[in-house]
Amino acid sequence: MTTTPQNWTPQSWRDKPAKQMPVYEDITALKAAEAELAALPPLVLQVKRAT
């Protein structure tokens, strides 16, 4: 599946094949970190350009 801006979602990366997977021994800590990151504002803001 090709991800384009039209069909991108925060979860769409999960549809990609895993080529290099780290081993997370503490899944609870992983889920907590994912939840914390999901609650933060985006790193790149969408800005409307005047044309």
mmCIF file as Biopython writes it, N, C-alpha, C and O atoms, coordinates in Angstrom:
data_model
#
loop_
_atom_site.group_PDB
_atom_site.id
_atom_site.type_symbol
_atom_site.label_atom_id
_atom_site.label_alt_id
_atom_site.label_comp_id
_atom_site.label_asym_id
_atom_site.label_entity_id
_atom_site.label_seq_id
_atom_site.pdbx_PDB_ins_code
_atom_site.Cartn_x
_atom_site.Cartn_y
_atom_site.Cartn_z
_atom_site.occupancy
_atom_site.B_iso_or_equiv
_atom_site.auth_seq_id
_atom_site.auth_asym_id
_atom_site.pdbx_PDB_model_num
ATOM 1   N N  . MET A ? 1  ? 0.844  -1.184 0.000  1.0 0.0 1  A 1 
ATOM 2   C CA . MET A ? 1  ? 0.000  0.000  0.000  1.0 0.0 1  A 1 
ATOM 3   C C  . MET A ? 1  ? 0.883  1.239  0.000  1.0 0.0 1  A 1 
ATOM 4   O O  . MET A ? 1  ? 1.790  1.365  0.822  1.0 0.0 1  A 1 
ATOM 5   N N  . THR A ? 2  ? 0.617  2.132  -0.908 1.0 0.0 2  A 1 
ATOM 6   C CA . THR A ? 2  ? 1.323  3.402  -0.959 1.0 0.0 2  A 1 
ATOM 7   C C  . THR A ? 2  ? 0.540  4.431  -0.163 1.0 0.0 2  A 1 
ATOM 8   O O  . THR A ? 2  ? -0.670 4.582  -0.335 1.0 0.0 2  A 1 
ATOM 9   N N  . THR A ? 3  ? 1.242  5.130  0.703  1.0 0.0 3  A 1 
ATOM 10  C CA . THR A ? 3  ? 0.588  6.152  1.512  1.0 0.0 3  A 1 
ATOM 11  C C  . THR A ? 3  ? 0.768  7.501  0.832  1.0 0.0 3  A 1 
ATOM 12  O O  . THR A ? 3  ? 1.895  7.942  0.606  1.0 0.0 3  A 1 
ATOM 13  N N  . THR A ? 4  ? -0.323 8.145  0.510  1.0 0.0 4  A 1 
ATOM 14  C CA . THR A ? 4  ? -0.303 9.475  -0.081 1.0 0.0 4  A 1 
ATOM 15  C C  . THR A ? 4  ? -0.883 10.448 0.938  1.0 0.0 4  A 1 
ATOM 16  O O  . THR A ? 4  ? -1.499 10.022 1.915  1.0 0.0 4  A 1 
ATOM 17  N N  . PRO A ? 5  ? -0.697 11.745 0.726  1.0 0.0 5  A 1 
ATOM 18  C CA . PRO A ? 5  ? -1.275 12.701 1.686  1.0 0.0 5  A 1 
ATOM 19  C C  . PRO A ? 5  ? -2.773 12.511 1.896  1.0 0.0 5  A 1 
ATOM 20  O O  . PRO A ? 5  ? -3.297 12.814 2.968  1.0 0.0 5  A 1 
ATOM 21  N N  . GLN A ? 6  ? -3.466 12.007 0.865  1.0 0.0 6  A 1 
ATOM 22  C CA . GLN A ? 6  ? -4.908 11.845 0.975  1.0 0.0 6  A 1 
ATOM 23  C C  . GLN A ? 6  ? -5.299 10.671 1.873  1.0 0.0 6  A 1 
ATOM 24  O O  . GLN A ? 6  ? -6.348 10.715 2.516  1.0 0.0 6  A 1 
ATOM 25  N N  . ASN A ? 7  ? -4.479 9.626  1.927  1.0 0.0 7  A 1 
ATOM 26  C CA . ASN A ? 7  ? -4.862 8.469  2.738  1.0 0.0 7  A 1 
ATOM 27  C C  . ASN A ? 7  ? -3.936 8.249  3.936  1.0 0.0 7  A 1 
ATOM 28  O O  . ASN A ? 7  ? -3.965 7.185  4.554  1.0 0.0 7  A 1 
ATOM 29  N N  . TRP A ? 8  ? -3.110 9.256  4.267  1.0 0.0 8  A 1 
ATOM 30  C CA . TRP A ? 8  ? -2.235 9.151  5.427  1.0 0.0 8  A 1 
ATOM 31  C C  . TRP A ? 8  ? -3.051 9.323  6.698  1.0 0.0 8  A 1 
ATOM 32  O O  . TRP A ? 8  ? -3.955 10.156 6.767  1.0 0.0 8  A 1 
ATOM 33  N N  . THR A ? 9  ? -2.716 8.525  7.694  1.0 0.0 9  A 1 
ATOM 34  C CA . THR A ? 9  ? -3.278 8.678  9.030  1.0 0.0 9  A 1 
ATOM 35  C C  . THR A ? 9  ? -2.148 8.451  10.030 1.0 0.0 9  A 1 
ATOM 36  O O  . THR A ? 9  ? -1.117 7.886  9.666  1.0 0.0 9  A 1 
ATOM 37  N N  . PRO A ? 10 ? -2.316 8.875  11.270 1.0 0.0 10 A 1 
ATOM 38  C CA . PRO A ? 10 ? -1.274 8.608  12.264 1.0 0.0 10 A 1 
ATOM 39  C C  . PRO A ? 10 ? -0.995 7.110  12.433 1.0 0.0 10 A 1 
ATOM 40  O O  . PRO A ? 10 ? 0.087  6.732  12.881 1.0 0.0 10 A 1 
ATOM 41  N N  . GLN A ? 11 ? -1.947 6.270  12.085 1.0 0.0 11 A 1 
ATOM 42  C CA . GLN A ? 11 ? -1.769 4.826  12.235 1.0 0.0 11 A 1 
ATOM 43  C C  . GLN A ? 11 ? -1.314 4.131  10.949 1.0 0.0 11 A 1 
ATOM 44  O O  . GLN A ? 11 ? -1.028 2.934  10.978 1.0 0.0 11 A 1 
ATOM 45  N N  . SER A ? 12 ? -1.239 4.852  9.814  1.0 0.0 12 A 1 
ATOM 46  C CA . SER A ? 12 ? -0.960 4.200  8.534  1.0 0.0 12 A 1 
ATOM 47  C C  . SER A ? 12 ? 0.416  3.542  8.485  1.0 0.0 12 A 1 
ATOM 48  O O  . SER A ? 12 ? 0.623  2.626  7.690  1.0 0.0 12 A 1 
ATOM 49  N N  . TRP A ? 13 ? 1.341  3.977  9.299  1.0 0.0 13 A 1 
ATOM 50  C CA . TRP A ? 13 ? 2.660  3.341  9.312  1.0 0.0 13 A 1 
ATOM 51  C C  . TRP A ? 13 ? 2.559  1.891  9.747  1.0 0.0 13 A 1 
ATOM 52  O O  . TRP A ? 13 ? 3.415  1.081  9.393  1.0 0.0 13 A 1 
ATOM 53  N N  . ARG A ? 14 ? 1.540  1.553  10.502 1.0 0.0 14 A 1 
ATOM 54  C CA . ARG A ? 14 ? 1.394  0.177  10.976 1.0 0.0 14 A 1 
ATOM 55  C C  . ARG A ? 14 ? 1.066  -0.795 9.842  1.0 0.0 14 A 1 
ATOM 56  O O  . ARG A ? 14 ? 1.202  -2.007 10.010 1.0 0.0 14 A 1 
ATOM 57  N N  . ASP A ? 15 ? 0.638  -0.277 8.692  1.0 0.0 15 A 1 
ATOM 58  C CA . ASP A ? 15 ? 0.338  -1.126 7.536  1.0 0.0 15 A 1 
ATOM 59  C C  . ASP A ? 15 ? 1.586  -1.461 6.732  1.0 0.0 15 A 1 
ATOM 60  O O  . ASP A ? 15 ? 1.530  -2.315 5.846  1.0 0.0 15 A 1 
ATOM 61  N N  . LYS A ? 16 ? 2.699  -0.819 7.013  1.0 0.0 16 A 1 
ATOM 62  C CA . LYS A ? 16 ? 3.944  -1.050 6.281  1.0 0.0 16 A 1 
ATOM 63  C C  . LYS A ? 16 ? 4.642  -2.308 6.801  1.0 0.0 16 A 1 
ATOM 64  O O  . LYS A ? 16 ? 4.495  -2.659 7.971  1.0 0.0 16 A 1 
ATOM 65  N N  . PRO A ? 17 ? 5.399  -2.987 5.937  1.0 0.0 17 A 1 
ATOM 66  C CA . PRO A ? 17 ? 6.140  -4.171 6.404  1.0 0.0 17 A 1 
ATOM 67  C C  . PRO A ? 17 ? 7.267  -3.761 7.356  1.0 0.0 17 A 1 
ATOM 68  O O  . PRO A ? 17 ? 7.922  -2.739 7.152  1.0 0.0 17 A 1 
ATOM 69  N N  . ALA A ? 18 ? 7.480  -4.556 8.379  1.0 0.0 18 A 1 
ATOM 70  C CA . ALA A ? 18 ? 8.539  -4.281 9.353  1.0 0.0 18 A 1 
ATOM 71  C C  . ALA A ? 18 ? 9.851  -4.859 8.836  1.0 0.0 18 A 1 
ATOM 72  O O  . ALA A ? 18 ? 9.969  -6.070 8.654  1.0 0.0 18 A 1 
ATOM 73  N N  . LYS A ? 19 ? 10.830 -4.001 8.602  1.0 0.0 19 A 1 
ATOM 74  C CA . LYS A ? 19 ? 12.131 -4.445 8.095  1.0 0.0 19 A 1 
ATOM 75  C C  . LYS A ? 19 ? 13.161 -4.563 9.221  1.0 0.0 19 A 1 
ATOM 76  O O  . LYS A ? 19 ? 13.987 -5.477 9.223  1.0 0.0 19 A 1 
ATOM 77  N N  . GLN A ? 20 ? 13.107 -3.636 10.172 1.0 0.0 20 A 1 
ATOM 78  C CA . GLN A ? 20 ? 14.030 -3.656 11.307 1.0 0.0 20 A 1 
ATOM 79  C C  . GLN A ? 20 ? 13.197 -3.387 12.552 1.0 0.0 20 A 1 
ATOM 80  O O  . GLN A ? 20 ? 12.766 -2.259 12.788 1.0 0.0 20 A 1 
ATOM 81  N N  . MET A ? 21 ? 12.978 -4.409 13.331 1.0 0.0 21 A 1 
ATOM 82  C CA . MET A ? 21 ? 12.111 -4.272 14.495 1.0 0.0 21 A 1 
ATOM 83  C C  . MET A ? 21 ? 12.911 -4.346 15.793 1.0 0.0 21 A 1 
ATOM 84  O O  . MET A ? 21 ? 13.601 -5.334 16.046 1.0 0.0 21 A 1 
ATOM 85  N N  . PRO A ? 22 ? 12.818 -3.303 16.612 1.0 0.0 22 A 1 
ATOM 86  C CA . PRO A ? 22 ? 13.430 -3.392 17.941 1.0 0.0 22 A 1 
ATOM 87  C C  . PRO A ? 22 ? 12.596 -4.318 18.817 1.0 0.0 22 A 1 
ATOM 88  O O  . PRO A ? 22 ? 11.413 -4.541 18.559 1.0 0.0 22 A 1 
ATOM 89  N N  . VAL A ? 23 ? 13.218 -4.842 19.833 1.0 0.0 23 A 1 
ATOM 90  C CA . VAL A ? 23 ? 12.512 -5.697 20.792 1.0 0.0 23 A 1 
ATOM 91  C C  . VAL A ? 23 ? 12.187 -4.839 22.012 1.0 0.0 23 A 1 
ATOM 92  O O  . VAL A ? 23 ? 13.087 -4.347 22.692 1.0 0.0 23 A 1 
ATOM 93  N N  . TYR A ? 24 ? 10.910 -4.668 22.280 1.0 0.0 24 A 1 
ATOM 94  C CA . TYR A ? 24 ? 10.475 -3.907 23.443 1.0 0.0 24 A 1 
ATOM 95  C C  . TYR A ? 24 ? 10.096 -4.893 24.533 1.0 0.0 24 A 1 
ATOM 96  O O  . TYR A ? 24 ? 9.090  -5.595 24.431 1.0 0.0 24 A 1 
ATOM 97  N N  . GLU A ? 25 ? 10.901 -4.937 25.561 1.0 0.0 25 A 1 
ATOM 98  C CA . GLU A ? 25 ? 10.665 -5.907 26.630 1.0 0.0 25 A 1 
ATOM 99  C C  . GLU A ? 25 ? 9.536  -5.477 27.556 1.0 0.0 25 A 1 
ATOM 100 O O  . GLU A ? 25 ? 8.883  -6.322 28.167 1.0 0.0 25 A 1 
ATOM 101 N N  . ASP A ? 26 ? 9.299  -4.174 27.667 1.0 0.0 26 A 1 
ATOM 102 C CA . ASP A ? 26 ? 8.246  -3.660 28.544 1.0 0.0 26 A 1 
ATOM 103 C C  . ASP A ? 26 ? 7.156  -3.023 27.691 1.0 0.0 26 A 1 
ATOM 104 O O  . ASP A ? 26 ? 7.205  -1.827 27.401 1.0 0.0 26 A 1 
ATOM 105 N N  . ILE A ? 27 ? 6.182  -3.815 27.295 1.0 0.0 27 A 1 
ATOM 106 C CA . ILE A ? 27 ? 5.111  -3.344 26.419 1.0 0.0 27 A 1 
ATOM 107 C C  . ILE A ? 27 ? 4.281  -2.264 27.109 1.0 0.0 27 A 1 
ATOM 108 O O  . ILE A ? 27 ? 3.792  -1.349 26.446 1.0 0.0 27 A 1 
ATOM 109 N N  . THR A ? 28 ? 4.118  -2.354 28.404 1.0 0.0 28 A 1 
ATOM 110 C CA . THR A ? 28 ? 3.362  -1.341 29.141 1.0 0.0 28 A 1 
ATOM 111 C C  . THR A ? 28 ? 4.052  0.016  29.030 1.0 0.0 28 A 1 
ATOM 112 O O  . THR A ? 28 ? 3.390  1.032  28.819 1.0 0.0 28 A 1 
ATOM 113 N N  . ALA A ? 29 ? 5.365  0.038  29.169 1.0 0.0 29 A 1 
ATOM 114 C CA . ALA A ? 29 ? 6.122  1.285  29.039 1.0 0.0 29 A 1 
ATOM 115 C C  . ALA A ? 29 ? 6.050  1.805  27.602 1.0 0.0 29 A 1 
ATOM 116 O O  . ALA A ? 29 ? 5.959  3.014  27.384 1.0 0.0 29 A 1 
ATOM 117 N N  . LEU A ? 30 ? 6.090  0.910  26.635 1.0 0.0 30 A 1 
ATOM 118 C CA . LEU A ? 30 ? 5.970  1.302  25.236 1.0 0.0 30 A 1 
ATOM 119 C C  . LEU A ? 30 ? 4.631  1.975  24.981 1.0 0.0 30 A 1 
ATOM 120 O O  . LEU A ? 30 ? 4.578  3.040  24.367 1.0 0.0 30 A 1 
ATOM 121 N N  . LYS A ? 31 ? 3.557  1.369  25.444 1.0 0.0 31 A 1 
ATOM 122 C CA . LYS A ? 31 ? 2.219  1.936  25.255 1.0 0.0 31 A 1 
ATOM 123 C C  . LYS A ? 31 ? 2.096  3.284  25.953 1.0 0.0 31 A 1 
ATOM 124 O O  . LYS A ? 31 ? 1.460  4.197  25.425 1.0 0.0 31 A 1 
ATOM 125 N N  . ALA A ? 32 ? 2.697  3.421  27.134 1.0 0.0 32 A 1 
ATOM 126 C CA . ALA A ? 32 ? 2.666  4.688  27.861 1.0 0.0 32 A 1 
ATOM 127 C C  . ALA A ? 32 ? 3.418  5.769  27.078 1.0 0.0 32 A 1 
ATOM 128 O O  . ALA A ? 32 ? 2.965  6.912  27.005 1.0 0.0 32 A 1 
ATOM 129 N N  . ALA A ? 33 ? 4.557  5.411  26.498 1.0 0.0 33 A 1 
ATOM 130 C CA . ALA A ? 33 ? 5.330  6.366  25.711 1.0 0.0 33 A 1 
ATOM 131 C C  . ALA A ? 33 ? 4.560  6.777  24.454 1.0 0.0 33 A 1 
ATOM 132 O O  . ALA A ? 33 ? 4.550  7.951  24.085 1.0 0.0 33 A 1 
ATOM 133 N N  . GLU A ? 34 ? 3.915  5.805  23.796 1.0 0.0 34 A 1 
ATOM 134 C CA . GLU A ? 34 ? 3.110  6.116  22.615 1.0 0.0 34 A 1 
ATOM 135 C C  . GLU A ? 34 ? 1.965  7.063  22.973 1.0 0.0 34 A 1 
ATOM 136 O O  . GLU A ? 34 ? 1.682  8.001  22.227 1.0 0.0 34 A 1 
ATOM 137 N N  . ALA A ? 35 ? 1.315  6.827  24.094 1.0 0.0 35 A 1 
ATOM 138 C CA . ALA A ? 35 ? 0.206  7.679  24.524 1.0 0.0 35 A 1 
ATOM 139 C C  . ALA A ? 35 ? 0.700  9.089  24.847 1.0 0.0 35 A 1 
ATOM 140 O O  . ALA A ? 35 ? 0.039  10.075 24.518 1.0 0.0 35 A 1 
ATOM 141 N N  . GLU A ? 36 ? 1.858  9.179  25.488 1.0 0.0 36 A 1 
ATOM 142 C CA . GLU A ? 36 ? 2.420  10.491 25.823 1.0 0.0 36 A 1 
ATOM 143 C C  . GLU A ? 36 ? 2.763  11.267 24.552 1.0 0.0 36 A 1 
ATOM 144 O O  . GLU A ? 36 ? 2.463  12.456 24.451 1.0 0.0 36 A 1 
ATOM 145 N N  . LEU A ? 37 ? 3.388  10.601 23.589 1.0 0.0 37 A 1 
ATOM 146 C CA . LEU A ? 37 ? 3.733  11.262 22.332 1.0 0.0 37 A 1 
ATOM 147 C C  . LEU A ? 37 ? 2.490  11.661 21.548 1.0 0.0 37 A 1 
ATOM 148 O O  . LEU A ? 37 ? 2.470  12.723 20.925 1.0 0.0 37 A 1 
ATOM 149 N N  . ALA A ? 38 ? 1.462  10.833 21.569 1.0 0.0 38 A 1 
ATOM 150 C CA . ALA A ? 38 ? 0.226  11.133 20.841 1.0 0.0 38 A 1 
ATOM 151 C C  . ALA A ? 38 ? -0.474 12.369 21.406 1.0 0.0 38 A 1 
ATOM 152 O O  . ALA A ? 38 ? -1.209 13.048 20.689 1.0 0.0 38 A 1 
ATOM 153 N N  . ALA A ? 39 ? -0.251 12.659 22.673 1.0 0.0 39 A 1 
ATOM 154 C CA . ALA A ? 39 ? -0.905 13.801 23.317 1.0 0.0 39 A 1 
ATOM 155 C C  . ALA A ? 39 ? -0.172 15.122 23.051 1.0 0.0 39 A 1 
ATOM 156 O O  . ALA A ? 39 ? -0.712 16.194 23.324 1.0 0.0 39 A 1 
ATOM 157 N N  . LEU A ? 40 ? 1.042  15.049 22.525 1.0 0.0 40 A 1 
ATOM 158 C CA . LEU A ? 40 ? 1.833  16.258 22.267 1.0 0.0 40 A 1 
ATOM 159 C C  . LEU A ? 40 ? 1.425  16.898 20.947 1.0 0.0 40 A 1 
ATOM 160 O O  . LEU A ? 40 ? 0.882  16.225 20.071 1.0 0.0 40 A 1 
ATOM 161 N N  . PRO A ? 41 ? 1.686  18.204 20.799 1.0 0.0 41 A 1 
ATOM 162 C CA . PRO A ? 41 ? 1.390  18.856 19.522 1.0 0.0 41 A 1 
ATOM 163 C C  . PRO A ? 41 ? 2.325  18.326 18.435 1.0 0.0 41 A 1 
ATOM 164 O O  . PRO A ? 41 ? 3.371  17.756 18.745 1.0 0.0 41 A 1 
ATOM 165 N N  . PRO A ? 42 ? 1.962  18.508 17.171 1.0 0.0 42 A 1 
ATOM 166 C CA . PRO A ? 42 ? 2.813  18.015 16.081 1.0 0.0 42 A 1 
ATOM 167 C C  . PRO A ? 42 ? 4.159  18.738 16.059 1.0 0.0 42 A 1 
ATOM 168 O O  . PRO A ? 42 ? 4.278  19.882 16.497 1.0 0.0 42 A 1 
ATOM 169 N N  . LEU A ? 43 ? 5.162  18.044 15.540 1.0 0.0 43 A 1 
ATOM 170 C CA . LEU A ? 43 ? 6.481  18.656 15.416 1.0 0.0 43 A 1 
ATOM 171 C C  . LEU A ? 43 ? 6.507  19.687 14.294 1.0 0.0 43 A 1 
ATOM 172 O O  . LEU A ? 43 ? 7.220  20.688 14.375 1.0 0.0 43 A 1 
ATOM 173 N N  . VAL A ? 44 ? 5.733  19.438 13.260 1.0 0.0 44 A 1 
ATOM 174 C CA . VAL A ? 44 ? 5.659  20.342 12.124 1.0 0.0 44 A 1 
ATOM 175 C C  . VAL A ? 44 ? 4.236  20.850 12.042 1.0 0.0 44 A 1 
ATOM 176 O O  . VAL A ? 44 ? 3.288  20.068 11.965 1.0 0.0 44 A 1 
ATOM 177 N N  . LEU A ? 45 ? 4.094  22.162 12.058 1.0 0.0 45 A 1 
ATOM 178 C CA . LEU A ? 45 ? 2.767  22.760 11.999 1.0 0.0 45 A 1 
ATOM 179 C C  . LEU A ? 45 ? 2.342  22.970 10.557 1.0 0.0 45 A 1 
ATOM 180 O O  . LEU A ? 45 ? 3.161  23.315 9.705  1.0 0.0 45 A 1 
ATOM 181 N N  . GLN A ? 46 ? 1.074  22.762 10.288 1.0 0.0 46 A 1 
ATOM 182 C CA . GLN A ? 46 ? 0.531  23.042 8.969  1.0 0.0 46 A 1 
ATOM 183 C C  . GLN A ? 46 ? 0.218  24.531 8.902  1.0 0.0 46 A 1 
ATOM 184 O O  . GLN A ? 46 ? -0.545 25.053 9.716  1.0 0.0 46 A 1 
ATOM 185 N N  . VAL A ? 47 ? 0.806  25.201 7.938  1.0 0.0 47 A 1 
ATOM 186 C CA . VAL A ? 47 ? 0.620  26.648 7.803  1.0 0.0 47 A 1 
ATOM 187 C C  . VAL A ? 47 ? 0.033  26.922 6.425  1.0 0.0 47 A 1 
ATOM 188 O O  . VAL A ? 47 ? 0.500  26.397 5.414  1.0 0.0 47 A 1 
ATOM 189 N N  . LYS A ? 48 ? -0.993 27.748 6.413  1.0 0.0 48 A 1 
ATOM 190 C CA . LYS A ? 48 ? -1.585 28.136 5.134  1.0 0.0 48 A 1 
ATOM 191 C C  . LYS A ? 48 ? -0.729 29.233 4.518  1.0 0.0 48 A 1 
ATOM 192 O O  . LYS A ? 48 ? -0.357 30.207 5.173  1.0 0.0 48 A 1 
ATOM 193 N N  . ARG A ? 49 ? -0.428 29.042 3.235  1.0 0.0 49 A 1 
ATOM 194 C CA . ARG A ? 49 ? 0.349  30.042 2.507  1.0 0.0 49 A 1 
ATOM 195 C C  . ARG A ? 49 ? -0.567 30.910 1.690  1.0 0.0 49 A 1 
ATOM 196 O O  . ARG A ? 49 ? -1.506 30.421 1.063  1.0 0.0 49 A 1 
ATOM 197 N N  . ALA A ? 50 ? -0.301 32.182 1.693  1.0 0.0 50 A 1 
ATOM 198 C CA . ALA A ? 50 ? -1.041 33.103 0.836  1.0 0.0 50 A 1 
ATOM 199 C C  . ALA A ? 50 ? -0.451 33.024 -0.565 1.0 0.0 50 A 1 
ATOM 200 O O  . ALA A ? 50 ? 0.758  33.166 -0.745 1.0 0.0 50 A 1 
ATOM 201 N N  . THR A ? 51 ? -1.305 32.799 -1.553 1.0 0.0 51 A 1 
ATOM 202 C CA . THR A ? 51 ? -0.788 32.704 -2.934 1.0 0.0 51 A 1 
ATOM 203 C C  . THR A ? 51 ? -1.362 33.792 -3.801 1.0 0.0 51 A 1 
ATOM 204 O O  . THR A ? 51 ? -1.042 33.870 -4.987 1.0 0.0 51 A 1 
#
